[in-house]
């Protein structure tokens, strides 16, 4: 089981009341929400390995070099250090989350110059058994692969109910398979990630073109072929978007060859550092959430 950690603690932050406070009055809703979500995931899915994948670089320069607008809207205008803008009461909770995961013994993996998506893509590609990716980011639907047993656990609302996304779910909702999802995403674009897409091509049109031609390369070949059945407007838009389409696939597709550090992915049955965990639990008032997770880990099949 691979956790898109930032995606999940953002959801916890916005889905769990900030009335959950430490003994000193600091909000701990993201910390407790994430721990409760992990408890539920372990209980419901029974993974034997669990990795919390992190953004060592949430906006890698190599992606920005290809598409300069990549995630530009997420950069705080007033920030001078290039950090992603996060709510003021969330940022202080992130180090607490990291310390608690480390004390529990849950593997936490991030790699310089790569996003959590890339770590997840590499681990999912290397896996020899079934994989469940837990994320609120649709970009990772591109990794869904029934033949290899790769599915996405997608939280539908907050950190409560989650949908299990397989090939059938993708075909029903988007009309594409996991292998085709990145091509659809490149054509469609994504304003939330600063990806312009091709003019006049939305999600349904992108899926239709993929069904007709097979993949992005074949669609572009059809645009260059005056004898193809593309409408003049669609052909023109695809040709005018050539510079974007030259680089978009590299930006949109998650990396699957990230140089990963050595780590132990085995689901812990007991905390790695019980003294540190006890101190963190007391300092931040995490009692019931930590207790619940420890009980779940101890009982995991």
N, C-alpha and C positions, 0 to 999 in steps of 0.2 A: 504494500500500500504506500503510495507516494502522495504526500501532502503538499499542495501549493500553499505554503504557510502564510504568506502575506495576504493572499486572497481570502484565506479563512479567518485570519484575525481581523481583517477589515470588516468582514461580514459579522463577526462576533461583536466588534465594537459598535456597529450600527444596529445590531439585532438584539443586544442585551442591554438592559437599562443601566445608565451610568450611576444609578443609585447604589450599585455594588461598589463599596469603597474599602480601602485599607483601614487599619486602626487609626492611621494618621489623616484619613479623609481623602486620599488620592483615589481616583477611579481605577478599578481593576476589572472592568467589564470585559475588555478584550482578552485579558489573561484567563479569567474564569470561563468565559464563553468558549475559548479555544480548547481548554482542558476538558470541559464538558462535552464538546463536540468530538474530541479524540476518544473519550470514554465510550460514547455512543457508537462511533465507527468501529472500534475494536470489538465491542459487544456484538454489533450487527453483522460484521463481515469476517471476524476472526482471522486477521492476517497473521502470518508467522514472521513477517518482516515489515518494518515501518520506518519510513524516512521522511523527515521534515525538510523539504527542499526550500532553499532561500535565495533571495535576490542579492548576490554579491554586487551586482551592477544592474539596476532596474532599467537603465537606458544605455545599453552598450554602445560605445563610440562607433563600432563597425556597422551597426544598424543605422545610426544617425548619419554616417558618411554616405550611405546609400540613399536614404530618404531623410533629409534634414528636418522634416516636420514630425518625425517619429516621436510621439509622446511629448511634444513641446508644450501642450496645454497643461501638462501635469507639473511643469516646473514652476515653482512659486516665483512670482514676478519680483518679490522683494528679496528672495534668497540670493546670496552671493556665493554659496558653496556648491550649487548644483544639486542639492538634495531634493528629492521628490516632496511635494507639499502634502503633509498629512495633518489631520486634526491635532490641535495642541495637546489634547489629553490622551491621544493614542501614542504619540512618539515616546513618552516616558515609559509606556507599558511594554514596548518591544524588547528592551534589554531584560526585563523581568521574564518575559516569555522565553527568551533564549536561555537564561539561567535555570529556569525551572525544567525545560526540556533536557538540558545537559545533566542536571542533578537526577532526573528520572532515568537517564540513560537512553533516551530516544535519539537516534542518529539525526544530526542536523548538518546538512550539506549545502554549501554555496561555493561557487567557483568564480574567481576574478574574471571580469569581462563577459560574464554570462548571466542571464536571467534564470530564475527558478524554472521557468518553462523548459530551458535548454538542459538543465540538470535532469528534470523529469523525462524529457525526450530521450536522453542518453540512457538513463536507468531502465526505462520502459523497453528500449530497443535491445539492451543487453540481457534483459530478463529471460530466463528459461522456463518460467511458469507463469500462471495467470497474474495480471497486474490490475489493480484498481487505483486510478488517479483521482484524488479528491480536490476539486477546484471549482471556483465560481467563474472561471475564465473560459469562454467558449473556444478560444484559440486552440486549446488542448484537445478539442474534439478530433483534430487531425490525427491523433495517435490511436484512436479507436480502431481495433482490429480483431474481429471475431475469431479469425483463424489462430491468432496468437493469444487470445484470451485477454486482450487489453480493453478495459472499459473505463468510463468516467463516472464517478459519483458526483453529481451536480446538485448543490444545495438549491432548492427551489425558493425558499424564503428564509432569510437569516441563516441560522445554523440548525434549523429544525428539520423538516422533511427534505429528503434528497431523492433525486431521480437517478436511476442507473441507466446510463447512456451506452447503448451498443449500436451495431450497424443498423438494425431495424429502426431504432429510435431516430437515428440521423436521416435515414431514407424517408421516414414518415414526416419529419419536421422540415428538413432542408432539401430533400431530393438528391442527396449525394452520400457517398460512403466516406469513411474516415480518410481513406487515401486521397479522395477528391476534395476534401474540405478546404485544404490550404489554397488550392487553385480558385475555389469559389470565393474564399475570403480575400484573395489578392484582387480578383476582378471587382468584387463588391466594395472593397475598401472598408475602413473602420474609423469614423471620426474620433472615437474615443482613444485611438492609438495614433492619430495623426496620419492615417493612410487614406489618400484621396480616392483610390479606386479609379475605375474607368467611367467617364461621363455616360450617363444614361443606362448603366448596368447596375441593377440592384441584386438582391439575393435570389429572387425567383428567376430573373433573366440569366444570371450567372449559372445557376443550376441547370437551366434549360440548355444553355450553350454546351455545358459539360456533357449532358446527356446526348446531345446531337453529335458532338465532335470528339469527345473522349477525355481530353485534358487541355490545359492552357496552351501548350505548344501547338496542338492541332487547331485550336481556335485561332491562334495568331496566324497560322499557315493559311487558314480559310480567309482571314481578313486580307492577306496578301494576294490571294487568288481571286481575280476579277470574275472568274466563272463560278465561284461558290455561291451558295444560296443566301448568304448574309444580306440583310437589307443595307441599302447605301448608307443610312445614318449609323447603323451599328458598325459597319466596316470602317467608316470614317472615324468614329470614336475609338475603336480599337487601334487603328493606325496612329491616330494622334496621341494615344496613350502609350506608345511603344517605349519611350524612355522610362516611364514608370514601370511598365511590365517587364522591362529588362532586369530590374533590381527587386521588384516587389516579392517575388517568390523567396529570395534569400532572406528578406526581412521577416516575412510572414511565417515561413517554415521554422519550426523549432530545430535547434541543433541536436544532432544525435551522436556527436563525436567529442563531447566535452571531456577534457582530461580531469578525471575525478580523483580526489584524494582517497587514501585508505580510510575505511570506516566500517563499523559493525552494524549492519542493518537489522539484526535479530531483535524482535520485539522483547523488551525487558519484562521479566516477571516480578522484579523488585527493583527499587531505586538504586542507581549506581552510587550515589552519594547521599545516603539517608540523613546525615548531619546537615549538609547544605540544604537539602530539601526541607527539612524541619525548620531551619532558620528562615528560609524564603516563605514558607507557608505561614509562619508566625508574623513575620515582618509585613507581609502584604495581605493577610487575612484571607488565605486561599483554602482554609480548612476543608469544607465539604467537597469542593471541586477536586482537590488533591486526593482526599480519602476515596472518593468515588472512582477516580482513575486508578489508584493503586489497587483497589478491590477488583476492578475490571481486568487489569493486567495480571493479577494473581490468578484469576479464574479463567483467563483466555485459553481457548482450546488449541 
